[in-house]
């Protein structure tokens, strides 16, 4: 009886773990699709070039976009993006990309821009749930 009870507890724990697991979803334009893990309870909305993933309370979000670069560098693209952002911005070049840091309406926002060949990737992260936002960004992969 004790072994049966322990087995049922193990199955229940595994079942709850599966329910709480992130759902892998695919987004992006036809020329460059990507996968991303969407945590349980978070909302993923597709849009042109990618998706936006928001926390249940709407306080944290990540936007992932892939578009054609038109021959522009990551720095040129980041400068165009920064020009459309309100407030003070800090632009930093790093290996392989450019980061934009800003505070908009009291919310810390980070935008990463990477350009490669004829396309570019923009990841915008905002909100206080940095641990979950990092997991989402780190889950990005190429769709096959």
N, CA, C and O atoms as a GROMACS GRO file, in nm:
protein
  576
    1UNK      N    1   0.082  -0.119   0.000
    1UNK     CA    2   0.000   0.000   0.000
    1UNK      C    3   0.087   0.126   0.000
    1UNK      O    4   0.058   0.223  -0.070
    2UNK      N    5   0.195   0.122   0.081
    2UNK     CA    6   0.284   0.237   0.090
    2UNK      C    7   0.350   0.263  -0.046
    2UNK      O    8   0.364   0.378  -0.086
    3UNK      N    9   0.390   0.156  -0.116
    3UNK     CA   10   0.452   0.172  -0.248
    3UNK      C   11   0.353   0.228  -0.348
    3UNK      O   12   0.390   0.311  -0.432
    4UNK      N   13   0.228   0.185  -0.341
    4UNK     CA   14   0.125   0.236  -0.431
    4UNK      C   15   0.102   0.385  -0.406
    4UNK      O   16   0.092   0.463  -0.500
    5UNK      N   17   0.095   0.423  -0.278
    5UNK     CA   18   0.077   0.564  -0.243
    5UNK      C   19   0.194   0.648  -0.293
    5UNK      O   20   0.173   0.756  -0.347
    6UNK      N   21   0.316   0.601  -0.274
    6UNK     CA   22   0.435   0.674  -0.319
    6UNK      C   23   0.434   0.685  -0.472
    6UNK      O   24   0.471   0.789  -0.527
    7UNK      N   25   0.393   0.578  -0.540
    7UNK     CA   26   0.386   0.581  -0.686
    7UNK      C   27   0.285   0.682  -0.735
    7UNK      O   28   0.311   0.756  -0.830
    8UNK      N   29   0.167   0.688  -0.670
    8UNK     CA   30   0.066   0.786  -0.707
    8UNK      C   31   0.115   0.928  -0.681
    8UNK      O   32   0.091   1.018  -0.762
    9UNK      N   33   0.183   0.949  -0.570
    9UNK     CA   34   0.238   1.082  -0.540
    9UNK      C   35   0.338   1.124  -0.647
    9UNK      O   36   0.339   1.239  -0.691
   10UNK      N   37   0.424   1.029  -0.688
   10UNK     CA   38   0.522   1.058  -0.793
   10UNK      C   39   0.452   1.095  -0.924
   10UNK      O   40   0.491   1.192  -0.990
   11UNK      N   41   0.350   1.018  -0.962
   11UNK     CA   42   0.275   1.048  -1.084
   11UNK      C   43   0.208   1.185  -1.077
   11UNK      O   44   0.210   1.259  -1.174
   12UNK      N   45   0.148   1.218  -0.962
   12UNK     CA   46   0.086   1.349  -0.946
   12UNK      C   47   0.188   1.461  -0.959
   12UNK      O   48   0.163   1.562  -1.024
   13UNK      N   49   0.304   1.442  -0.895
   13UNK     CA   50   0.410   1.545  -0.904
   13UNK      C   51   0.455   1.563  -1.048
   13UNK      O   52   0.473   1.676  -1.093
   14UNK      N   53   0.473   1.454  -1.120
   14UNK     CA   54   0.513   1.463  -1.260
   14UNK      C   55   0.405   1.530  -1.343
   14UNK      O   56   0.435   1.609  -1.433
   15UNK      N   57   0.279   1.500  -1.313
   15UNK     CA   58   0.168   1.561  -1.386
   15UNK      C   59   0.164   1.711  -1.364
   15UNK      O   60   0.146   1.788  -1.458
   16UNK      N   61   0.182   1.754  -1.239
   16UNK     CA   62   0.183   1.897  -1.211
   16UNK      C   63   0.303   1.966  -1.274
   16UNK      O   64   0.293   2.080  -1.319
   17UNK      N   65   0.415   1.897  -1.279
   17UNK     CA   66   0.534   1.955  -1.342
   17UNK      C   67   0.510   1.977  -1.490
   17UNK      O   68   0.552   2.078  -1.545
   18UNK      N   69   0.443   1.884  -1.556
   18UNK     CA   70   0.412   1.899  -1.699
   18UNK      C   71   0.317   2.016  -1.721
   18UNK      O   72   0.331   2.091  -1.818
   19UNK      N   73   0.219   2.031  -1.633
   19UNK     CA   74   0.123   2.140  -1.646
   19UNK      C   75   0.194   2.274  -1.631
   19UNK      O   76   0.162   2.370  -1.702
   20UNK      N   77   0.290   2.282  -1.537
   20UNK     CA   78   0.360   2.408  -1.511
   20UNK      C   79   0.469   2.438  -1.614
   20UNK      O   80   0.523   2.548  -1.617
   21UNK      N   81   0.502   2.341  -1.697
   21UNK     CA   82   0.610   2.359  -1.794
   21UNK      C   83   0.571   2.460  -1.901
   21UNK      O   84   0.453   2.482  -1.930
   22UNK      N   85   0.672   2.518  -1.957
   22UNK     CA   86   0.651   2.615  -2.064
   22UNK      C   87   0.608   2.544  -2.192
   22UNK      O   88   0.646   2.429  -2.216
   23UNK      N   89   0.528   2.613  -2.272
   23UNK     CA   90   0.484   2.560  -2.400
   23UNK      C   91   0.572   2.617  -2.510
   23UNK      O   92   0.583   2.739  -2.523
   24UNK      N   93   0.634   2.531  -2.589
   24UNK     CA   94   0.717   2.576  -2.700
   24UNK      C   95   0.625   2.617  -2.814
   24UNK      O   96   0.541   2.539  -2.858
   25UNK      N   97   0.642   2.740  -2.862
   25UNK     CA   98   0.559   2.791  -2.971
   25UNK      C   99   0.650   2.846  -3.081
   25UNK      O  100   0.765   2.882  -3.055
   26UNK      N  101   0.599   2.851  -3.203
   26UNK     CA  102   0.676   2.897  -3.318
   26UNK      C  103   0.616   3.025  -3.375
   26UNK      O  104   0.495   3.036  -3.392
   27UNK      N  105   0.704   3.121  -3.403
   27UNK     CA  106   0.663   3.252  -3.455
   27UNK      C  107   0.764   3.299  -3.559
   27UNK      O  108   0.863   3.231  -3.587
   28UNK      N  109   0.738   3.415  -3.615
   28UNK     CA  110   0.831   3.481  -3.706
   28UNK      C  111   0.785   3.476  -3.850
   28UNK      O  112   0.691   3.403  -3.884
   29UNK      N  113   0.852   3.555  -3.933
   29UNK     CA  114   0.816   3.559  -4.075
   29UNK      C  115   0.859   3.431  -4.146
   29UNK      O  116   0.941   3.355  -4.094
   30UNK      N  117   0.805   3.407  -4.263
   30UNK     CA  118   0.836   3.284  -4.338
   30UNK      C  119   0.984   3.265  -4.362
   30UNK      O  120   1.032   3.152  -4.366
   31UNK      N  121   1.059   3.374  -4.377
   31UNK     CA  122   1.201   3.361  -4.409
   31UNK      C  123   1.289   3.332  -4.287
   31UNK      O  124   1.408   3.303  -4.301
   32UNK      N  125   1.231   3.339  -4.167
   32UNK     CA  126   1.312   3.314  -4.047
   32UNK      C  127   1.223   3.287  -3.927
   32UNK      O  128   1.194   3.377  -3.848
   33UNK      N  129   1.179   3.164  -3.912
   33UNK     CA  130   1.091   3.126  -3.802
   33UNK      C  131   1.176   3.092  -3.679
   33UNK      O  132   1.290   3.048  -3.691
   34UNK      N  133   1.118   3.112  -3.561
   34UNK     CA  134   1.188   3.082  -3.436
   34UNK      C  135   1.092   3.015  -3.338
   34UNK      O  136   0.970   3.028  -3.350
   35UNK      N  137   1.150   2.945  -3.241
   35UNK     CA  138   1.072   2.886  -3.133
   35UNK      C  139   1.104   2.960  -3.005
   35UNK      O  140   1.214   3.013  -2.987
   36UNK      N  141   1.007   2.961  -2.915
   36UNK     CA  142   1.026   3.023  -2.784
   36UNK      C  143   0.936   2.951  -2.684
   36UNK      O  144   0.825   2.910  -2.717
   37UNK      N  145   0.986   2.937  -2.562
   37UNK     CA  146   0.907   2.876  -2.455
   37UNK      C  147   0.822   2.984  -2.390
   37UNK      O  148   0.873   3.086  -2.343
   38UNK      N  149   0.692   2.962  -2.387
   38UNK     CA  150   0.599   3.055  -2.323
   38UNK      C  151   0.557   2.995  -2.190
   38UNK      O  152   0.493   2.890  -2.187
   39UNK      N  153   0.592   3.060  -2.078
   39UNK     CA  154   0.558   3.006  -1.946
   39UNK      C  155   0.407   2.996  -1.926
   39UNK      O  156   0.330   3.074  -1.980
   40UNK      N  157   0.368   2.898  -1.846
   40UNK     CA  158   0.227   2.882  -1.813
   40UNK      C  159   0.175   3.010  -1.750
   40UNK      O  160   0.238   3.068  -1.662
   41UNK      N  161   0.058   3.053  -1.796
   41UNK     CA  162  -0.006   3.173  -1.743
   41UNK      C  163   0.032   3.299  -1.819
   41UNK      O  164  -0.038   3.400  -1.809
   42UNK      N  165   0.140   3.295  -1.894
   42UNK     CA  166   0.181   3.410  -1.975
   42UNK      C  167   0.106   3.405  -2.107
   42UNK      O  168   0.069   3.298  -2.154
   43UNK      N  169   0.085   3.521  -2.169
   43UNK     CA  170   0.011   3.531  -2.294
   43UNK      C  171   0.107   3.565  -2.407
   43UNK      O  172   0.182   3.661  -2.400
   44UNK      N  173   0.102   3.484  -2.513
   44UNK     CA  174   0.183   3.509  -2.633
   44UNK      C  175   0.090   3.553  -2.744
   44UNK      O  176  -0.008   3.485  -2.776
   45UNK      N  177   0.122   3.668  -2.803
   45UNK     CA  178   0.041   3.721  -2.912
   45UNK      C  179   0.130   3.738  -3.036
   45UNK      O  180   0.230   3.808  -3.031
   46UNK      N  181   0.093   3.672  -3.146
   46UNK     CA  182   0.173   3.689  -3.268
   46UNK      C  183   0.152   3.828  -3.326
   46UNK      O  184   0.046   3.888  -3.311
   47UNK      N  185   0.254   3.879  -3.392
   47UNK     CA  186   0.244   4.004  -3.466
   47UNK      C  187   0.337   3.997  -3.586
   47UNK      O  188   0.407   3.897  -3.605
   48UNK      N  189   0.340   4.100  -3.666
   48UNK     CA  190   0.422   4.099  -3.785
   48UNK      C  191   0.569   4.082  -3.746
   48UNK      O  192   0.624   4.165  -3.675
   49UNK      N  193   0.630   3.976  -3.792
   49UNK     CA  194   0.771   3.952  -3.765
   49UNK      C  195   0.802   3.878  -3.637
   49UNK      O  196   0.918   3.846  -3.612
   50UNK      N  197   0.702   3.847  -3.554
   50UNK     CA  198   0.734   3.777  -3.430
   50UNK      C  199   0.619   3.767  -3.334
   50UNK      O  200   0.508   3.729  -3.370
   51UNK      N  201   0.647   3.801  -3.207
   51UNK     CA  202   0.544   3.788  -3.104
   51UNK      C  203   0.576   3.877  -2.985
   51UNK      O  204   0.687   3.929  -2.970
   52UNK      N  205   0.476   3.893  -2.901
   52UNK     CA  206   0.491   3.960  -2.772
   52UNK      C  207   0.439   3.863  -2.667
   52UNK      O  208   0.332   3.805  -2.682
   53UNK      N  209   0.517   3.846  -2.560
   53UNK     CA  210   0.481   3.756  -2.452
   53UNK      C  211   0.470   3.840  -2.325
   53UNK      O  212   0.564   3.911  -2.288
   54UNK      N  213   0.353   3.832  -2.258
   54UNK     CA  214   0.327   3.916  -2.141
   54UNK      C  215   0.295   3.832  -2.019
   54UNK      O  216   0.233   3.726  -2.029
   55UNK      N  217   0.338   3.882  -1.903
   55UNK     CA  218   0.309   3.815  -1.776
   55UNK      C  219   0.160   3.825  -1.746
   55UNK      O  220   0.090   3.911  -1.801
   56UNK      N  221   0.110   3.739  -1.658
   56UNK     CA  222  -0.033   3.743  -1.624
   56UNK      C  223  -0.080   3.879  -1.573
   56UNK      O  224  -0.194   3.919  -1.599
   57UNK      N  225   0.006   3.950  -1.499
   57UNK     CA  226  -0.034   4.081  -1.446
   57UNK      C  227  -0.002   4.196  -1.541
   57UNK      O  228  -0.034   4.311  -1.512
   58UNK      N  229   0.060   4.166  -1.655
   58UNK     CA  230   0.092   4.267  -1.755
   58UNK      C  231   0.210   4.356  -1.719
   58UNK      O  232   0.240   4.451  -1.792
   59UNK      N  233   0.277   4.328  -1.608
   59UNK     CA  234   0.388   4.413  -1.563
   59UNK      C  235   0.519   4.383  -1.635
   59UNK      O  236   0.607   4.469  -1.641
   60UNK      N  237   0.533   4.263  -1.688
   60UNK     CA  238   0.656   4.224  -1.757
   60UNK      C  239   0.622   4.172  -1.896
   60UNK      O  240   0.518   4.109  -1.916
   61UNK      N  241   0.712   4.198  -1.992
   61UNK     CA  242   0.688   4.148  -2.126
   61UNK      C  243   0.818   4.138  -2.203
   61UNK      O  244   0.918   4.202  -2.171
   62UNK      N  245   0.814   4.054  -2.306
   62UNK     CA  246   0.925   4.042  -2.400
   62UNK      C  247   0.866   4.043  -2.540
   62UNK      O  248   0.767   3.974  -2.567
   63UNK      N  249   0.926   4.120  -2.628
   63UNK     CA  250   0.885   4.126  -2.768
   63UNK      C  251   1.001   4.074  -2.851
   63UNK      O  252   1.116   4.115  -2.830
   64UNK      N  253   0.972   3.986  -2.945
   64UNK     CA  254   1.075   3.927  -3.030
   64UNK      C  255   1.034   3.951  -3.175
   64UNK      O  256   0.925   3.910  -3.216
   65UNK      N  257   1.120   4.018  -3.251
   65UNK     CA  258   1.089   4.053  -3.390
   65UNK      C  259   1.205   4.017  -3.481
   65UNK      O  260   1.321   4.040  -3.446
   66UNK      N  261   1.175   3.962  -3.597
   66UNK     CA  262   1.274   3.939  -3.701
   66UNK      C  263   1.223   4.009  -3.827
   66UNK      O  264   1.108   3.991  -3.866
   67UNK      N  265   1.310   4.088  -3.888
   67UNK     CA  266   1.273   4.160  -4.010
   67UNK      C  267   1.394   4.166  -4.104
   67UNK      O  268   1.504   4.126  -4.067
   68UNK      N  269   1.371   4.214  -4.224
   68UNK     CA  270   1.479   4.236  -4.320
   68UNK      C  271   1.558   4.359  -4.280
   68UNK      O  272   1.500   4.459  -4.237
   69UNK      N  273   1.689   4.353  -4.292
   69UNK     CA  274   1.774   4.464  -4.248
   69UNK      C  275   1.793   4.570  -4.355
   69UNK      O  276   1.832   4.683  -4.324
   70UNK      N  277   1.768   4.538  -4.480
   70UNK     CA  278   1.789   4.635  -4.586
   70UNK      C  279   1.934   4.680  -4.596
   70UNK      O  280   1.962   4.791  -4.642
   71UNK      N  281   2.026   4.594  -4.554
   71UNK     CA  282   2.169   4.626  -4.560
   71UNK      C  283   2.220   4.712  -4.446
   71UNK      O  284   2.338   4.746  -4.444
   72UNK      N  285   2.134   4.747  -4.351
   72UNK     CA  286   2.176   4.830  -4.238
   72UNK      C  287   2.247   4.744  -4.132
   72UNK      O  288   2.217   4.625  -4.115
   73UNK      N  289   2.339   4.806  -4.062
   73UNK     CA  290   2.410   4.739  -3.953
   73UNK      C  291   2.324   4.739  -3.827
   73UNK      O  292   2.221   4.807  -3.820
   74UNK      N  293   2.366   4.661  -3.728
   74UNK     CA  294   2.294   4.657  -3.601
   74UNK      C  295   2.293   4.795  -3.536
   74UNK      O  296   2.193   4.836  -3.477
   75UNK      N  297   2.404   4.868  -3.545
   75UNK     CA  298   2.410   5.002  -3.487
   75UNK      C  299   2.314   5.097  -3.556
   75UNK      O  300   2.244   5.173  -3.489
   76UNK      N  301   2.309   5.095  -3.688
   76UNK     CA  302   2.216   5.182  -3.762
   76UNK      C  303   2.072   5.150  -3.725
   76UNK      O  304   1.991   5.241  -3.704
   77UNK      N  305   2.041   5.022  -3.717
   77UNK     CA  306   1.904   4.981  -3.681
   77UNK      C  307   1.871   5.022  -3.538
   77UNK      O  308   1.760   5.069  -3.510
   78UNK      N  309   1.966   5.004  -3.446
   78UNK     CA  310   1.944   5.041  -3.306
   78UNK      C  311   1.921   5.192  -3.294
   78UNK      O  312   1.837   5.236  -3.215
   79UNK      N  313   1.995   5.271  -3.369
   79UNK     CA  314   1.977   5.416  -3.365
   79UNK      C  315   1.837   5.455  -3.415
   79UNK      O  316   1.775   5.547  -3.360
   80UNK      N  317   1.788   5.386  -3.517
   80UNK     CA  318   1.652   5.413  -3.567
   80UNK      C  319   1.548   5.376  -3.461
   80UNK      O  320   1.452   5.450  -3.440
   81UNK      N  321   1.567   5.263  -3.396
   81UNK     CA  322   1.475   5.219  -3.291
   81UNK      C  323   1.478   5.316  -3.174
   81UNK      O  324   1.373   5.356  -3.123
   82UNK      N  325   1.598   5.355  -3.132
   82UNK     CA  326   1.613   5.447  -3.018
   82UNK      C  327   1.548   5.582  -3.046
   82UNK      O  328   1.494   5.645  -2.955
   83UNK      N  329   1.554   5.626  -3.171
   83UNK     CA  330   1.494   5.755  -3.207
   83UNK      C  331   1.343   5.755  -3.183
   83UNK      O  332   1.284   5.861  -3.159
   84UNK      N  333   1.280   5.637  -3.190
   84UNK     CA  334   1.135   5.627  -3.168
   84UNK      C  335   1.098   5.606  -3.022
   84UNK      O  336   0.980   5.607  -2.987
   85UNK      N  337   1.198   5.586  -2.937
   85UNK     CA  338   1.172   5.562  -2.794
   85UNK      C  339   1.173   5.694  -2.718
   85UNK      O  340   1.259   5.779  -2.743
   86UNK      N  341   1.078   5.712  -2.625
   86UNK     CA  342   1.078   5.835  -2.546
   86UNK      C  343   1.188   5.835  -2.440
   86UNK      O  344   1.239   5.729  -2.403
   87UNK      N  345   1.224   5.952  -2.393
   87UNK     CA  346   1.316   5.965  -2.279
   87UNK      C  347   1.462   5.944  -2.312
   87UNK      O  348   1.502   5.932  -2.427
   88UNK      N  349   1.540   5.939  -2.205
   88UNK     CA  350   1.685   5.919  -2.214
   88UNK      C  351   1.716   5.775  -2.250
   88UNK      O  352   1.655   5.681  -2.199
   89UNK      N  353   1.814   5.759  -2.340
   89UNK     CA  354   1.855   5.625  -2.381
   89UNK      C  355   2.006   5.613  -2.375
   89UNK      O  356   2.079   5.711  -2.394
   90UNK      N  357   2.052   5.494  -2.348
   90UNK     CA  358   2.193   5.462  -2.349
   90UNK      C  359   2.214   5.350  -2.451
   90UNK      O  360   2.155   5.243  -2.439
   91UNK      N  361   2.296   5.375  -2.551
   91UNK     CA  362   2.322   5.275  -2.656
   91UNK      C  363   2.463   5.221  -2.637
   91UNK      O  364   2.559   5.297  -2.630
   92UNK      N  365   2.474   5.088  -2.628
   92UNK     CA  366   2.603   5.023  -2.609
   92UNK      C  367   2.625   4.917  -2.715
   92UNK      O  368   2.540   4.829  -2.735
   93UNK      N  369   2.739   4.925  -2.783
   93UNK     CA  370   2.775   4.820  -2.878
   93UNK      C  371   2.845   4.708  -2.803
   93UNK      O  372   2.931   4.732  -2.719
   94UNK      N  373   2.807   4.585  -2.836
   94UNK     CA  374   2.871   4.467  -2.778
   94UNK      C  375   2.901   4.371  -2.891
   94UNK      O  376   2.856   4.391  -3.004
   95UNK      N  377   2.978   4.267  -2.861
   95UNK     CA  378   3.011   4.168  -2.964
   95UNK      C  379   2.886   4.116  -3.030
   95UNK      O  380   2.801   4.054  -2.966
   96UNK      N  381   2.875   4.139  -3.159
   96UNK     CA  382   2.764   4.085  -3.235
   96UNK      C  383   2.634   4.162  -3.229
   96UNK      O  384   2.537   4.121  -3.293
   97UNK      N  385   2.628   4.271  -3.155
   97UNK     CA  386   2.502   4.342  -3.149
   97UNK      C  387   2.510   4.475  -3.077
   97UNK      O  388   2.618   4.522  -3.040
   98UNK      N  389   2.393   4.534  -3.057
   98UNK     CA  390   2.382   4.663  -2.991
   98UNK      C  391   2.268   4.655  -2.891
   98UNK      O  392   2.162   4.598  -2.919
   99UNK      N  393   2.289   4.713  -2.772
   99UNK     CA  394   2.186   4.718  -2.670
   99UNK      C  395   2.144   4.862  -2.644
   99UNK      O  396   2.228   4.953  -2.642
  100UNK      N  397   2.015   4.881  -2.624
  100UNK     CA  398   1.959   5.011  -2.589
  100UNK      C  399   1.897   4.995  -2.450
  100UNK      O  400   1.818   4.903  -2.428
  101UNK      N  401   1.931   5.084  -2.359
  101UNK     CA  402   1.874   5.082  -2.225
  101UNK      C  403   1.800   5.212  -2.201
  101UNK      O  404   1.850   5.320  -2.234
  102UNK      N  405   1.680   5.202  -2.145
  102UNK     CA  406   1.599   5.321  -2.119
  102UNK      C  407   1.504   5.292  -2.003
  102UNK      O  408   1.481   5.177  -1.966
  103UNK      N  409   1.449   5.399  -1.948
  103UNK     CA  410   1.340   5.388  -1.851
  103UNK      C  411   1.223   5.463  -1.910
  103UNK      O  412   1.231   5.583  -1.936
  104UNK      N  413   1.113   5.391  -1.931
  104UNK     CA  414   0.995   5.449  -1.993
  104UNK      C  415   0.879   5.436  -1.894
  104UNK      O  416   0.843   5.326  -1.854
  105UNK      N  417   0.822   5.548  -1.857
  105UNK     CA  418   0.712   5.550  -1.758
  105UNK      C  419   0.748   5.472  -1.632
  105UNK      O  420   0.664   5.401  -1.576
  106UNK      N  421   0.873   5.485  -1.588
  106UNK     CA  422   0.918   5.420  -1.466
  106UNK      C  423   0.955   5.274  -1.482
  106UNK      O  424   0.992   5.209  -1.384
  107UNK      N  425   0.947   5.220  -1.603
  107UNK     CA  426   0.979   5.079  -1.628
  107UNK      C  427   1.112   5.071  -1.702
  107UNK      O  428   1.131   5.137  -1.804
  108UNK      N  429   1.202   4.991  -1.651
  108UNK     CA  430   1.332   4.969  -1.715
  108UNK      C  431   1.310   4.882  -1.839
  108UNK      O  432   1.249   4.776  -1.832
  109UNK      N  433   1.362   4.930  -1.952
  109UNK     CA  434   1.346   4.862  -2.081
  109UNK      C  435   1.485   4.837  -2.140
  109UNK      O  436   1.571   4.925  -2.140
  110UNK      N  437   1.506   4.716  -2.191
  110UNK     CA  438   1.630   4.682  -2.260
  110UNK      C  439   1.594   4.627  -2.398
  110UNK      O  440   1.508   4.540  -2.411
  111UNK      N  441   1.661   4.680  -2.499
  111UNK     CA  442   1.638   4.637  -2.637
  111UNK      C  443   1.770   4.588  -2.693
  111UNK      O  444   1.870   4.660  -2.690
  112UNK      N  445   1.772   4.465  -2.745
  112UNK     CA  446   1.892   4.410  -2.808
  112UNK      C  447   1.867   4.396  -2.957
  112UNK      O  448   1.762   4.347  -3.000
  113UNK      N  449   1.965   4.440  -3.037
  113UNK     CA  450   1.954   4.435  -3.182
  113UNK      C  451   2.075   4.359  -3.236
  113UNK      O  452   2.190   4.391  -3.206
  114UNK      N  453   2.047   4.256  -3.317
  114UNK     CA  454   2.152   4.179  -3.382
  114UNK      C  455   2.118   4.172  -3.530
  114UNK      O  456   2.006   4.136  -3.567
  115UNK      N  457   2.215   4.208  -3.615
  115UNK     CA  458   2.194   4.202  -3.760
  115UNK      C  459   2.288   4.097  -3.818
  115UNK      O  460   2.405   4.089  -3.781
  116UNK      N  461   2.235   4.018  -3.912
  116UNK     CA  462   2.314   3.914  -3.975
  116UNK      C  463   2.266   3.899  -4.118
  116UNK      O  464   2.148   3.876  -4.142
  117UNK      N  465   2.355   3.912  -4.213
  117UNK     CA  466   2.321   3.903  -4.355
  117UNK      C  467   2.211   4.002  -4.391
  117UNK      O  468   2.232   4.123  -4.384
  118UNK      N  469   2.095   3.950  -4.430
  118UNK     CA  470   1.987   4.038  -4.475
  118UNK      C  471   1.873   4.053  -4.375
  118UNK      O  472   1.768   4.107  -4.409
  119UNK      N  473   1.893   4.004  -4.252
  119UNK     CA  474   1.785   4.013  -4.153
  119UNK      C  475   1.840   4.062  -4.020
  119UNK      O  476   1.961   4.060  -3.995
  120UNK      N  477   1.747   4.104  -3.934
  120UNK     CA  478   1.788   4.144  -3.800
  120UNK      C  479   1.685   4.098  -3.698
  120UNK      O  480   1.567   4.078  -3.729
  121UNK      N  481   1.733   4.080  -3.576
  121UNK     CA  482   1.653   4.035  -3.463
  121UNK      C  483   1.651   4.146  -3.360
  121UNK      O  484   1.755   4.203  -3.326
  122UNK      N  485   1.531   4.177  -3.309
  122UNK     CA  486   1.515   4.275  -3.202
  122UNK      C  487   1.442   4.208  -3.087
  122UNK      O  488   1.332   4.153  -3.105
  123UNK      N  489   1.503   4.211  -2.970
  123UNK     CA  490   1.440   4.158  -2.849
  123UNK      C  491   1.424   4.272  -2.751
  123UNK      O  492   1.523   4.334  -2.711
  124UNK      N  493   1.301   4.301  -2.712
  124UNK     CA  494   1.272   4.406  -2.616
  124UNK      C  495   1.220   4.342  -2.488
  124UNK      O  496   1.124   4.265  -2.491
  125UNK      N  497   1.284   4.374  -2.377
  125UNK     CA  498   1.248   4.317  -2.247
  125UNK      C  499   1.213   4.432  -2.153
  125UNK      O  500   1.287   4.529  -2.143
  126UNK      N  501   1.099   4.419  -2.084
  126UNK     CA  502   1.056   4.523  -1.992
  126UNK      C  503   0.985   4.460  -1.873
  126UNK      O  504   0.912   4.362  -1.887
  127UNK      N  505   1.007   4.519  -1.756
  127UNK     CA  506   0.933   4.475  -1.638
  127UNK      C  507   1.020   4.414  -1.530
  127UNK      O  508   1.138   4.389  -1.551
  128UNK      N  509   0.959   4.388  -1.415
  128UNK     CA  510   1.034   4.345  -1.297
  128UNK      C  511   1.066   4.196  -1.290
  128UNK      O  512   1.153   4.157  -1.212
  129UNK      N  513   0.999   4.110  -1.366
  129UNK     CA  514   1.020   3.965  -1.354
  129UNK      C  515   1.139   3.921  -1.438
  129UNK      O  516   1.125   3.847  -1.536
  130UNK      N  517   1.257   3.967  -1.400
  130UNK     CA  518   1.376   3.942  -1.481
  130UNK      C  519   1.412   3.794  -1.493
  130UNK      O  520   1.463   3.752  -1.597
  131UNK      N  521   1.386   3.715  -1.390
  131UNK     CA  522   1.418   3.572  -1.397
  131UNK      C  523   1.338   3.503  -1.507
  131UNK      O  524   1.394   3.426  -1.586
  132UNK      N  525   1.208   3.528  -1.513
  132UNK     CA  526   1.125   3.465  -1.616
  132UNK      C  527   1.156   3.523  -1.753
  132UNK      O  528   1.160   3.448  -1.851
  133UNK      N  529   1.179   3.653  -1.762
  133UNK     CA  530   1.214   3.714  -1.889
  133UNK      C  531   1.344   3.655  -1.943
  133UNK      O  532   1.354   3.629  -2.063
  134UNK      N  533   1.442   3.634  -1.857
  134UNK     CA  534   1.568   3.572  -1.899
  134UNK      C  535   1.545   3.430  -1.951
  134UNK      O  536   1.603   3.390  -2.052
  135UNK      N  537   1.461   3.353  -1.881
  135UNK     CA  538   1.432   3.216  -1.927
  135UNK      C  539   1.367   3.217  -2.064
  135UNK      O  540   1.399   3.133  -2.149
  136UNK      N  541   1.276   3.311  -2.088
  136UNK     CA  542   1.210   3.320  -2.218
  136UNK      C  543   1.313   3.350  -2.326
  136UNK      O  544   1.318   3.282  -2.428
  137UNK      N  545   1.394   3.452  -2.304
  137UNK     CA  546   1.495   3.491  -2.404
  137UNK      C  547   1.594   3.377  -2.427
  137UNK      O  548   1.632   3.351  -2.542
  138UNK      N  549   1.637   3.311  -2.321
  138UNK     CA  550   1.733   3.201  -2.335
  138UNK      C  551   1.673   3.079  -2.404
  138UNK      O  552   1.747   2.991  -2.448
  139UNK      N  553   1.541   3.072  -2.412
  139UNK     CA  554   1.477   2.957  -2.477
  139UNK      C  555   1.467   2.973  -2.629
  139UNK      O  556   1.430   2.878  -2.699
  140UNK      N  557   1.501   3.092  -2.682
  140UNK     CA  558   1.489   3.115  -2.826
  140UNK      C  559   1.571   3.016  -2.906
  140UNK      O  560   1.684   2.983  -2.871
  141UNK      N  561   1.510   2.968  -3.014
  141UNK     CA  562   1.581   2.876  -3.103
  141UNK      C  563   1.529   2.890  -3.245
  141UNK      O  564   1.423   2.947  -3.269
  142UNK      N  565   1.606   2.837  -3.338
  142UNK     CA  566   1.563   2.836  -3.478
  142UNK      C  567   1.458   2.728  -3.497
  142UNK      O  568   1.474   2.616  -3.449
  143UNK      N  569   1.351   2.760  -3.566
  143UNK     CA  570   1.250   2.660  -3.601
  143UNK      C  571   1.302   2.580  -3.719
  143UNK      O  572   1.360   2.636  -3.812
  144UNK      N  573   1.282   2.455  -3.716
  144UNK     CA  574   1.330   2.370  -3.827
  144UNK      C  575   1.220   2.331  -3.918
  144UNK      O  576   1.243   2.260  -4.016
   0.00000   0.00000   0.00000
